[in-house]
Amino acid sequence: MMNELKSKIHDEVNGIDYILVADYYIPITELPEDDDRLIVK
């Protein structure tokens, strides 16, 4: 029997949310809206 994977999970240890993409959980990250720093390469 195959277990159904959740589309989103929350890690209580580090406080990070993850989203399921294909077979991998990727952390959901966002930049703060009030951050005025320039992002350059």
N, C-alpha and C positions, 0 to 999 in steps of 0.2 A: 504494500500500500504506500503510495507516494504522499508525503506531507505537503500541504499547501503553504507556500511562503507568504508572509505578510508583505504588503506593498510598502509600508513604512514601519520602522522600529525606532525606539528611543533607548539609548544606553544610559542607565541610571548612574553608572560609575563616572563617566566623563561628561554627561549632560548633552551629548550630541545626538541629533536625529539623523537617520539614514533612510534612503529610498532605494528600492529594489530596481536595478537596471539589468535586464537579462538575468544572469545568475549571480550577480554581485551586488552587495550593498555599498552605496556611495554616500559619503557624508553630505548632508545638506548644509551648504555654507552661503552666507550672504555678507556683503560689505555693509557697514553701518551707513545709514542715509546721511548722517550729520558729519561724516568724515570728509574734510576738504583737501586731503592730501592728493597730490598729483600721482597717478599711476603711470609709470613709464617703463620701457624695456631697457 
